[in-house]
């Protein structure tokens, strides 16, 4: 997982770089609370209706995403710093879930966090 300082980082540039490399760029827009962040992952990544809005469900759905047919996935969590600032423990838990899934599927998924 790479973590970028938001100063000078353009989301459009990251998406374009991922697309140029043949990757599918998916963006999750950061929120300030654990519940809102988990909901944003579900909404922004198009998780199925049965997504449970908890860390176990996040891991399960990210695993499904990583194993799905299609191009390599570049998952970009924009404004991850919002949760880190407002709820550091929740931020760490979500980041740990992302690291876990990325480590299980390094040939299928890469995660980038943008702190702003």
Order of alpha helices (4+ residues) and beta strands (2+ residues): beta-alpha-beta-alpha-alpha-beta-alpha-alpha-beta
